[in-house]
């Protein structure tokens, strides 16, 4: 067992206002997405402009916050919501869910894409490599806050979290998720998307890696107290929600490579969009 680095979850306070590490991690994620978006826009050969990125991140941030809260309430605490519907809006009491945030972002990208004249998968393929920074930062926030810890374990790196009433050594599952969702997912997607790929392929790879990683980590992450196991004395809500991600990810990859193959090393969907929007700067090199 190694000691838990007991960091105050409150970064600093200004009178009655407290700035928490978890909230700061959200800002880090949004700032990172904006920076990566600007970088990708500059290398998009006219498909994206730097001016679009600020609005893109704003839409995504709204989707993350609203979707994450809605998902937590519906997927993990629906009984509480039925007893107290106003609890949905008391976000300061905590409670966010990745899968709800994902749905919120997808809806936001659909709406923003319609405004920009871009298809849904043109949007998701572009933003997918920008998402892992926010996911990784969020897991660091979970770790600092001593929440979402793992199951009891005797591994040498097990930790006792101060927020755990049982005070037993547990898997630091937040760090496992940081590594998979932040480091691995970002590295693979950044490499994969650095060259033209068929439409839907980048989005599909994101779903596969996140879904598989989350499914595996759930075996050492403590199930939510109010839910426990969903079935078979081992299936958790996180695994149940991640399974469709894996299936859809594989389907997107298969459809992308079969229906939208590259032609002369170029994504034909992007070339078609540029022909339909001649005002776009530069244009893809042929």
C-alpha positions in Angstrom: 0.0 0.0 0.0 1.2 3.5 -0.8 0.0 6.7 1.0 -2.8 8.7 -0.7 -1.5 12.2 -1.5 -4.2 13.9 0.6 -4.7 17.2 -1.4 -7.3 19.6 -0.4 -10.0 19.4 -3.0 -10.5 23.2 -2.6 -7.8 24.9 -4.5 -8.5 28.3 -2.9 -11.4 30.3 -1.5 -12.4 33.9 -2.0 -14.9 34.7 0.8 -17.9 32.4 0.3 -16.6 31.3 -3.2 -14.5 28.2 -3.3 -12.6 27.1 -6.4 -12.2 23.3 -6.4 -9.7 21.3 -8.3 -12.5 19.4 -10.1 -13.9 22.6 -11.5 -10.4 23.6 -12.6 -10.0 20.4 -14.4 -13.0 21.2 -16.5 -11.4 24.5 -17.5 -8.2 22.7 -18.3 -10.1 20.3 -20.6 -11.9 23.1 -22.4 -8.8 25.1 -22.8 -6.9 22.1 -24.1 -9.7 21.3 -26.6 -9.6 24.9 -27.8 -5.8 24.8 -28.2 -5.8 21.5 -30.1 -8.7 22.7 -32.2 -6.8 25.8 -33.3 -3.8 23.6 -34.2 -6.0 21.2 -36.2 -7.8 24.0 -37.9 -4.6 25.5 -39.1 -3.7 22.1 -40.7 -7.1 21.4 -42.1 -6.4 23.0 -45.5 -9.5 25.1 -45.4 -12.0 22.6 -43.8 -11.9 24.5 -40.6 -11.1 28.1 -39.6 -9.7 29.3 -36.3 -12.8 31.5 -35.8 -15.0 28.4 -35.7 -13.1 26.7 -32.9 -14.3 29.1 -30.1 -17.9 28.4 -30.9 -17.2 24.7 -31.3 -15.7 24.5 -27.8 -18.6 26.6 -26.4 -21.2 24.2 -27.9 -19.2 21.2 -26.6 -18.9 22.7 -23.1 -22.6 23.3 -22.9 -23.2 19.7 -24.1 -20.8 18.2 -21.5 -22.3 20.1 -18.6 -26.0 19.6 -19.4 -25.6 16.1 -20.8 -23.3 15.0 -17.9 -25.7 16.2 -15.3 -28.7 14.7 -17.1 -26.9 11.4 -17.6 -26.0 11.1 -13.9 -29.5 11.8 -12.8 -31.1 9.4 -15.3 -28.6 6.6 -15.4 -27.4 6.5 -11.8 -29.9 8.3 -9.6 -33.3 8.2 -11.3 -35.1 7.2 -8.1 -33.7 10.3 -6.4 -34.9 12.4 -9.3 -38.4 10.9 -9.0 -38.5 11.8 -5.3 -37.1 15.3 -5.9 -37.2 16.5 -9.5 -35.7 19.8 -8.6 -32.5 17.9 -7.7 -31.7 17.8 -11.4 -30.9 21.5 -11.4 -28.9 21.5 -8.1 -25.6 20.9 -9.9 -23.6 22.3 -7.0 -24.5 19.1 -5.1 -22.3 17.2 -7.5 -23.0 14.4 -9.9 -21.8 14.1 -13.6 -21.7 11.1 -15.9 -19.5 10.5 -18.9 -22.0 8.7 -21.0 -24.5 11.5 -20.5 -21.9 14.1 -21.3 -21.1 12.2 -24.5 -24.7 12.3 -25.6 -24.8 16.0 -24.8 -21.7 16.6 -26.9 -23.1 14.6 -29.8 -26.3 16.6 -29.8 -24.3 19.8 -29.6 -22.1 18.8 -32.5 -25.2 17.9 -34.6 -26.6 21.4 -33.9 -23.3 23.2 -34.5 -22.7 21.1 -37.7 -26.1 22.1 -39.1 -25.2 25.8 -38.4 -21.8 25.3 -40.2 -23.1 23.1 -43.1 -21.1 20.1 -41.9 -22.2 16.5 -41.5 -22.5 14.9 -38.1 -19.5 12.6 -38.6 -17.5 15.4 -40.1 -17.9 17.1 -36.8 -17.3 14.0 -34.6 -14.2 12.9 -36.5 -12.7 16.4 -36.0 -13.4 16.7 -32.3 -12.6 13.1 -31.2 -8.8 13.6 -30.8 -9.5 16.8 -28.7 -11.7 15.0 -26.1 -9.2 12.8 -24.2 -7.4 15.8 -22.6 -10.6 16.7 -20.9 -11.3 13.1 -19.9 -7.9 12.7 -18.4 -8.1 16.0 -16.5 -11.4 15.0 -15.1 -10.0 11.8 -13.8 -7.3 13.7 -12.0 -10.0 15.8 -10.5 -11.8 12.7 -9.3 -8.5 11.4 -7.7 -7.8 14.7 -6.0 -11.4 14.8 -4.7 -11.1 11.3 -3.4 -14.1 10.1 -5.3 -15.0 7.2 -7.6 -12.3 5.0 -6.0 -11.7 1.3 -6.8 -12.6 -1.9 -5.0 -10.7 -3.2 -2.0 -7.4 -4.7 -3.0 -4.0 -5.9 -1.7 -2.0 -4.7 -4.7 1.2 -2.9 -3.7 -0.1 0.4 -5.0 -3.5 0.3 -3.2 -4.5 3.4 -1.4 -6.8 4.4 1.5 -8.9 7.3 0.5 -9.9 9.7 3.2 -13.5 9.9 1.9 -13.9 6.1 2.2 -15.8 5.3 5.4 -14.4 1.8 5.5 -10.8 3.1 5.3 -9.7 0.0 3.4 -6.9 -0.1 0.8 -8.4 0.2 -2.7 -7.4 0.4 -6.4 -6.7 4.0 -7.4 -9.1 3.4 -10.4 -9.2 7.1 -11.2 -5.5 6.9 -12.2 -6.2 3.8 -14.3 -8.9 5.7 -16.1 -6.6 8.7 -16.5 -4.1 6.5 -18.2 -6.5 4.9 -20.6 -8.9 7.7 -21.3 -6.3 10.5 -21.2 -2.9 9.1 -22.2 -3.7 6.1 -24.4 -6.8 7.4 -26.0 -5.2 10.7 -26.9 -2.0 9.2 -28.2 -3.7 6.7 -30.5 -6.3 9.1 -31.8 -3.8 11.9 -32.4 -1.6 9.5 -34.4 -4.5 7.9 -36.3 -6.1 11.3 -37.2 -2.8 12.8 -38.3 -3.4 11.4 -41.8 -6.6 11.4 -43.9 -8.9 8.6 -42.8 -12.3 7.4 -44.1 -15.3 9.2 -42.7 -16.5 7.7 -39.4 -13.2 5.9 -38.8 -11.8 8.3 -36.1 -15.2 8.5 -34.3 -15.4 4.7 -34.4 -11.9 4.3 -33.0 -12.7 6.7 -30.1 -15.8 4.6 -29.2 -13.9 1.3 -29.3 -10.9 2.4 -27.2 -12.9 4.3 -24.6 -15.6 1.6 -24.4 -13.1 -1.3 -24.0 -11.0 0.7 -21.5 -14.0 1.7 -19.4 -15.4 -1.9 -19.5 -12.1 -3.3 -18.2 -11.6 -0.7 -15.4 -15.1 -1.3 -14.1 -13.9 -4.7 -12.9 -11.7 -2.9 -10.3 -13.8 0.2 -9.8 -16.3 0.3 -6.9 -19.8 0.0 -8.2 -22.1 2.9 -7.4 -23.5 2.4 -4.0 -27.1 3.2 -5.0 -27.0 0.7 -7.9 -24.5 -2.0 -7.1 -24.3 -4.7 -9.8 -26.9 -4.5 -12.6 -26.7 -8.2 -13.4 -24.8 -11.5 -13.0 -23.2 -10.2 -9.8 -20.5 -8.4 -11.8 -22.1 -6.2 -14.5 -22.0 -2.5 -13.6 -23.9 0.4 -15.1 -20.6 1.7 -16.6 -20.1 -1.6 -18.4 -23.7 -1.7 -19.6 -23.4 1.8 -21.0 -20.0 1.1 -22.6 -21.1 -2.0 -24.5 -23.1 -0.1 -27.1 -20.1 2.2 -27.6 -17.9 -0.8 -28.5 -20.5 -2.2 -30.9 -21.1 1.1 -32.6 -17.4 1.8 -32.8 -16.8 -1.4 -34.7 -19.8 -0.7 -37.0 -18.5 2.8 -37.7 -15.1 1.5 -38.6 -16.5 -1.1 -40.9 -18.9 1.2 -42.6 -16.3 4.0 -42.9 -13.7 1.8 -44.6 -16.2 0.1 -46.9 -18.5 3.0 -47.8 -16.0 6.0 -47.7 -12.6 4.6 -48.7 -9.8 7.1 -49.4 -9.2 8.0 -53.1 -5.6 8.9 -53.9 -5.0 9.2 -50.2 -7.7 11.8 -49.8 -11.0 11.8 -47.9 -13.6 12.3 -50.6 -16.2 13.5 -48.2 -13.9 16.4 -47.3 -13.2 17.1 -51.0 -16.9 17.2 -51.7 -17.5 19.6 -48.9 -14.8 22.0 -50.2 -16.3 21.9 -53.7 -19.7 22.9 -52.2 -18.1 25.7 -50.1 -15.7 27.4 -52.5 -15.2 30.3 -50.0 -13.2 27.9 -47.8 -9.6 29.0 -47.7 -6.8 27.1 -49.5 -8.6 23.8 -50.2 -7.2 20.3 -49.9 -4.1 19.6 -51.9 -4.8 17.2 -54.7 
